[in-house]
Amino acid sequence: MRDRASYAFALVSVAAAFQMDGRTVKQARIALGGVAHKPWRANAAENALIGKTLDKATLQSAAALAVQGARPQRENAFKIALAQRAIVRAVQQAGGVA
């Protein structure tokens, strides 16, 4: 975490919050920034995590669902893979498995 310099912005950002029942996801909320004209809820990824434990395969599958159908512009296709990695990391941190 650092102060933002003038004109600095995230290429992709992820906010994640979870209600856990032990190691199992009871509720999930994931929002993406920098990938659309407004913040984007990753509903498919949220639903895929409910009732699951946050293991590597589950995280990667949920991240793939979050970007399924993404249509990149000419110069930003790299954001799809970047968003998937950011989702996995944010979910790990929010779920306490980082």
Summary of the structure (lengths in Angstrom):
residues: 98
radius of gyration: 13.7
end to end distance: 16.3
largest distance: 43.3
contacts: 255
relative contact order: 0.21
helix: 37%
strand: 22%
